[in-house]
Amino acid sequence: MSSTPSTSDTSSESSTSPATIVLCKVCALSAHGSHFGVLACRACAAFFRRTVVLERQKQYKCKKGKNECPVDTAERYQCRLCRYNKCVDLGMTPENVQFNRESASRTRKRKNENSIAQTNSFKLIPRSDNAFLGKPRTIMDISSLSTKIKSVLNGKTYNLDSAAKKMNSLEAAEYALKKWRSQQKTEDKMEKVGELPVRQLFVIFEKQMVMIAEWLIHNPDFRMLDEEEKYLYFKAVWNMWRRFERFEMSVKMFGNQVLTKRKFAISNEKLMVMDSCIDYSEITDLPNSKVAEMFRLTRSKLFHQLAKPLMELNPSSIEMAYMLTQLSWQIAGKKMQGNVIEIGERVCDNLADDLHSYYQKNEKRSNYAGRLVRLMNIVNAMKKIHLQRKNTMELARIFEMFKVDFSDPDIFDC
C-alpha cells in the first residue's frame, strides 16, 4: 500500500470523499498526490525533480527580476525561478518523497497491466511502493539470472576445456569466441524479424549474457578477481560486448548490406533489417518511435562509424578477440577504477605481445603497425559509442521514460 501524506495540511484532505478535488499547492490545478512532501500535480512534481537532478535552479532567472511572479493555473510556466522557489517554500525536498494513494479501480488496472507474460529469468512483479511522480512502476526481477551468471563467473557451473587452459590469454579469448560463433546460423536459416516484442529481446539477452560470462572466465586475469569484482566487471561490459560482437558478425555476414539494408544479426537465429522494429510497449508508455529516436544517434554512429572500417579491415577471429578483450578491460577499468585499472593495463600489454607473436608466427607478418592502429581506431570508436549510449540511458532514467525498474538497477545502464 502507498504511504499516506504525513504533513498536517494534507491529513484532512486525505480523508475527504473521493469526489473532493484536491488542488496542487504550487499551481492550484488538480493535485495527483503528495510528492516530495507537498500535495502537487504531476507537472509541478516533474518540474521540481528535473530542476534538482539537473541543477537547473542555478541557471534560472526571474522573468521580472523581482522574485515575486505569480505561480498559478495561468502563470505556472511563465517564471521557472519563482515556480521553483515556491516549491521550496512549500517544503519540497528530494529526500521527502511521498506517493499518491490509488483508487481501487486504478489498483485493479495496475494488476491487469502487470499480468504480462513472464519470460525465462526476467520476471515482472508489482512495486509495493506503487508510483513515483504518478507513474505506475513494475520491478523486473532478474535475481535468478544474476545467480546463474554469478555461478558461471565463479566457476561453479562452467568448466574450462583442458585445451583452453594451455593457451595464452588471446588464444583462449579467440577459442571461446569461436565456440560461441559456431552456433551462428547462415542467413537463409535465420528468422527475419518484423517486430520484436521486448520480452523476446530479453530472451535473446539472457542467452547472450550467460555466453559472455563464459567468455570472460577464459581470461586468467579475470579469474583472479574476487566474486564481487567479477560481477561488477560483467555488468559494466556485457552490453557493449554483445553489441560490438553482433555488429562485427553482421558486417562479416552481410557486408555492405549492413549499410544499404540495415541488416543486423541480433542473435544467432534472428535477423533484423531496415524496417524491423522493437516493440517496447510492455516497459514504457511512450510510442515505439519515440524510444527508437532516443537511441537513433548512437545506433547511427554504430553503422556509419564502424561498418566501413570493419569491412575494409576484415578482422580475423583473433583480432576480434583482441578488440573485445581490450574494450572489456578498458570499460571495466573506467567503471571500477583501482585494482581493475592496474590489472587491465597489464592484460593489454600481454595482449599486445600475444598479437605480435600471432602476426609473426601465424601470418608471417612483420610490418603490422598500420593494421594495429586501425584495430585501435575501431576500439576507440566503439568505446565512445558505448559511453554516449550510457549517457542516453542515464537521461532516460532521470526522466523515467521506462515504467520498469530492474531488481539489479545498473545491469541495463547502457
N, C-alpha and C positions, 0 to 999 in steps of 0.2 A: 504493500500500500504506500502511496506517496505521503510524504510528511506534510503536515498542515502548516500554514504560516504561523510564525512564532511571535510576530510583532503585535503589540496591543491594539494598534489601529486596524488590524485586519481580523481580529478574533470574532467580532460581531458579524463582519461580512461573511466569514466562513460558514456561519450558522444560519444565514438567511436562506429563504426559499430559493429553489432553482430558477425561478422566474426573475429574481432580482438581478439587475445589471450592475456589475461591479466595474468601476472605472479605473483606468490606468492613472496612477498618482502623478505620472510625468506629463502626459499629454491630454488626459481626460477622455480618451477613446476607451472602448470596451477592453477591460483587462482580461488577460488569459490565465494568470496565476501569479504566485509570488516568485520573483526572480531576483537573485542577489539581495534578498531580504526585503524587497519592496513589491507591492502589487503593481504589475505593469503589463502592457500589451506585448505581443511578440516583437513588434518593430522596435520598441524602446529597449527591450531586453537585448535584442540582437545588436542594436546600435551601441549599447554600453559595453557589451562583450568585445565587439570589434575594436572599439576605441582603446580598451585596456590592453588587449592582446597585442595589437599593432602599435601601441603607444602613440595613437594619433592625437591625444589631447595636447601634446607638445606642439602640434602643428596648427591646431585650431586658433582662429582669431574671431573676436566678436564682430558681427556684421556692422553694428552701430558704434562699436568702440566704448560702450558703457557697461557691458556685462550685466545688462538687465532686460534683455529681449524677452518678450512673452513666449512661453512654450505651451501651446495648447493645440486643439484639433486643427486649427487653421495655420498655426505658425511653427509646428514642431520641426519642420525640415529647414526652416529659414536660417537659424543660427546654431551650428553644431556645438560651439563652445558653451553657450548658455544652456543648451539641452543637456550636455554632459555635466555641467555644474549643478543643474537641477537634480540629475540622477544622484550625484554625490551628496548633495544637501539632504535629499530624502533618505539617505542611508545605504545606497547601493555599494556593495563591496564584492570583489570577486570571490572572497572566501566564504561569503554568506549566501550560498545558493540554496534556494527553496524551490520546490517543484509544485506544479499545479495539481489540483485534485481532479481526478477523472470522474466523469459520469458513468453510470452502469453501461449505457449504450456504447460509449467510447471504449470501455474496457472490453466489451464483447467484440467490438470491431478489431481491437488490437489482437485478441485471441485468434480471430479469423486470419488476420494478416500474418500472425506468427505460426500458423499451421502450414508453413512452407515445407515442401518435401525435403527430407534430410538426405544429405549426400555424403557417404563414406565418413571420413573423420571430421567433417565440417557440420556441426550441429547448431541450429538456430534455436535460442531459448529467450523468453521474455526477460527484460531487465526488471528487477524488483523495485528499483527507484524510479521507474517509469520514464519520464521525459526530461529533456534539457532544452530550454527555450521553446517548450511546447511541441517538440518533435518526438514522435514515438521512437523508442530505441529498442534494438534487439542485440543480444550477445551472440556472436558466432563462437561457439565453444570448440576450440581446436586442441583441447588437452590431450585427447587420445593420440592425435597426430604428433603433438610435441613429444609425448612419451615414446612414440615409435621412432622419431628422429633421434632423440637422445640415446636410445638403445643402440642405434646404428653408430652414432658418433663415438660412443663409449665402448664399441667392440663387443656388445652383448648379443646382437642378432645378426652380425655380418662379420665374416672372417675373410681376411685377405688370402688370395690364392698364393700358393707357395712360389709360383713364378714371379708374382709381383714383388715379393719380399726380397728377391735377388736383384731387383732393378734399381737404378738411381732415381731420384725424385721425378725428373722429367719423363723418363721412360715409364714409370709407374702411373703418372698422370695421363700419358697417352694411352696406356694399356686400359685404364678404367674408362677413358673417354670412348675408345673404340668398342669396348664391351657394351656400353650403352647404345652407341650409334649402330651397332649391328642389328638392333631391333627396328631401325628406321624402314618404313615401307616405301616402295617406289611410288611415284606419282600416280600411276594407273591403279594402284591398290589403295590409295588414300581416300578418305571421305571428304568431299568438298563441302565445306560448311557455308550455309547461307546466313543463318542467325544462330549464334551460340549462346544459350542461356548461361548466366553467370555461374549457376551451380555446376554446370558441366565444365566450366573453366576451372572451378575449384577441384574437380576430379582430376583434371589434367595436372594442375599444380601439385596435388598430393603425390602423384606418381613421380613427378619430376623432383620434388623436394627430397623424397627418400633416395632417389638415384644420386642427387647432388651430395647428400650426406655420405653415401657410399664412395663417391669420387673423392671427397675431401680426406677420408681416412687413409687413402693411398699415399698421402704425404706424411713422411715420418716426423717432420717438424710439427705438423698439425696434431699428430697423435700425442705429442709431448705436452700439449696444453692441458690444463685441468678441465674438469667436466663443465663447469660454468663458462669458462672461456671458449670451449668448443661450441657451445650452443649460441653464445653471443656472436661468435665469428660466423656461424652458419646463418643466423638471422640477418647479419649485415650484408652477406654476399649472394644468397641463393637466388634472389630475383634478378639481379644483374647477370649472374652466371647463366641462368635459364634463358634470359632474353638474348644475350650475345650468342650463346651456343645455337639457339634455334635460328637466329638470323643468319649466322655463318653457314649453317646447314642448308637454309633456304637458298642462299646465294650459290652454294655448291650444286644444289639440285636443279635450280631453275634459271640460273644465270641472269641475263638482262631482264627476264620476265618478272624478277623481283621488283624492278622499277616500272616496267610498262604495264604489268597486270597486278602488281602488288601481291604476288604470290608469297605466302608465308606458311611454313610448316610449323604450326603452333604446337604440334605434338608429333610423335612417330606415326600416328594414324590419321590425323586431321589436317586439312589444308584450307587456309583462308585466302580469299582473293580480294580484289578492289571493292566489290560490292558486298563483301561479308561484313557482319557487324556483331557486336556482343550485346546481349540484352541484359541490362543492369537493373531492371525494374524491381527485382527482389531485394536489392540493397540500397536503392535510392528512389526518391520521388521525382527526380529530375528526368527529363526526356533523354533517351539514349544519345541523341545528337549533341546535347549539352555536355554529357560526360565525355563523348568522343572528342569534342572541341577542346576540352580541358587538357587532354593528352596529345592533341594534334601536333604541337610544336616538337616535342621530344620524339614522337613517332616519325615525323617527317625527317628529323635530323638522322634518325637511325637509318632510314632508307637512303637519304641523299648524301650523307657524310661517310657512310661505311660501305654501301653496296659497291661502288666503283672501285675503291681501294682493295676490297676483298676479291673482286673479280679479277683485277689486274695482278694481284699478288698470288692468288690461288694458294693459300697456305696449306702446307701438309698437316697431317694429324698431329705430328709432334710440335709443329709451330703453333697450332691451335691450342694444344695443351700448355705450351709455354705462355701464350697470351692469357688464357684462363687463369693460370696459376699466378701470373704477375698481377692481374686485375684483382684477384681474390685477396691476396696479401696486402696490396696497396689500399683497397677499400676497407678491409677489416682493420688495418692499422690506423687509418684515419678515424674510424669509428671508436676503436677500443684504446688506442694510444699505448703508452708504456711498453710492456713486455712484448706485445704483438708487433709493434713497430720494429723493435730490435731484431726479433726473430725473422720478420718479413724481409728486412734488409739482407740478412744472411741467406735466406731462401733465394732471393732474387740474384744474389751473387753466385750461388751454386747453380741456379738455373742457367745463367749465362755461360758457366763453364760446361754444363751438360750440353747446351745447344752448340757450343763451339766444337765439342767432341763429335756430336752428331754430324755437323756440317763437314768436318774433316774426314771422318771415318766412313760415314754412310753415303754422303753426296760428293765426296772428294772436292769440296768447295772451300777454297782458302780465302777468297775475297768475298765476304758476305756482309760487310759493314753496311752497305746501302740497303740490303734486304732487312737487316736488323732495325735500321732506322724506320723503315716503312711499317714493320711489325709494331714498333713502339708508338708510331703515329696513330695506328688503329687503336691500340690500348688506351692512349690518352684521349682520343675522341670518344671512345665508349665510356670512359670514366666521367667525362664532362656530361654526357647524355644522362648517365646514371644519377649524377648529383643534381641535375636540373629536374629530373623526374622526381627525385626525393623532395625537392622544394615544392613541386606541384602537389604532391601528396600531403605535405605539411599544410599548405593553404587549404586543401580540401578538408582536412581535419579541423582546422581553425573555424572554417565556415560551415562545418557539419553538412557537407554535401552528401554524405552517406548516412543511412539510418541504422547501420550495423557497426557495433564495436567488437573487436576481437578479444577473446579471453587472454591472448598474448599480444598486447597492444602494438608492439613495434615490429611484428613479423611481416606486415604489409606496409612498410613505410616508404616503399619506392616502387 
